[in-house]
Amino acid sequence: MRKRGEWMKPVDDLILELLKDEGQYPPKLIGEKTDKHPKYVGRRCRALRDHGLLRNLGRGLYQITEDGELYLEGELDAAEVADTNESTEE
């Protein structure tokens, strides 16, 4: 069972699952594939990056990290990962 952090939103699981299954994408394509607004997806990708579950590869591409995969498998408690950027937008 996944251990979500209070900082997480329901779309976060969709983003992580998509990137695990299909590889790297920019927020615009993630938004198209999840039926979510690209700006909202971009904010969520930055939050996931700030908590170590995604990696920004540059040019707007995001990729799931090992911690992101561990979270999806229920092996990582997202409530315990630190926010590395105090200015994360919610």
N, C-alpha and C positions, 0 to 999 in steps of 0.2 A: 504494500500500500504506500502511495506517495505521501511524503511529509511536506506539505506546503507551508510557506512562510506567510505571515500576515501581510507582508508587502506585496504578495503575488495577486494577480488577477486571473480570472478563468481563461482568458486568451493566452496566457503564458504557456499553459500545457499544450495548446494547439500549435503555438510557434515552435516549441521544443520538439514536439513529435514530428512536425513537418520537416524541420531541419535534420533530425535524426534519420528520417526515412528517405529524404530526397537530396540532402547535401546543403550547399550554401546558396543563400538567396538574399536580395536586398528587401527592405521593408515593403516596397511597392508590390513585388511579386508575392511576398508572404501575405499581404493584404488581399490580393486577388484570389489566392488559393484558400484563404480562411474566411473570405467575405467580410473583412474588417477594413476600416479606413487606414490607408498607408501611414498617415501622420500618427495615429494611435499606435499602430504596430511599431513604428519607429521609436516612440517613447518606451514601449514595452521592451523592445530589443535593447535599448540603452539600459533599462533597469536590470534586465537579465544579464547583460554584460557587466554592469557594476557589481552584481552579486556572483560573478564568476561562472554563470551557466551558459553564456554565449561568448564568442570571441568576434570582435570586429576585425575583418581581414583587410579593411580599406576599401575605398570606392563604394562604400555602402553595403558591402557583403557581410553577412553574419553566418557563423558556423557554430554548431553546438560543441561544447567542451566536454571533457571527460566527466567533470562534475555535473554537467547538464544531463549526461547519459545516466550517471549514478542516481540522480534525482528521479528520472523517469522510471528507473528500475526499483525505486523505493529504498535505495541504499544510502541516500543522502538526505538529511533533514534540512530543507531550504530555510527554515527558521533560524538555523545556526550559522548560515553563511553571512559573512560581513559585507556591508555595503562599502565599496571602495571609493565611492563618490558621494559626498555629503549633499550635493546639489541635485540628486536624482529627482526628476519630475515624476509625479504620480498622475 
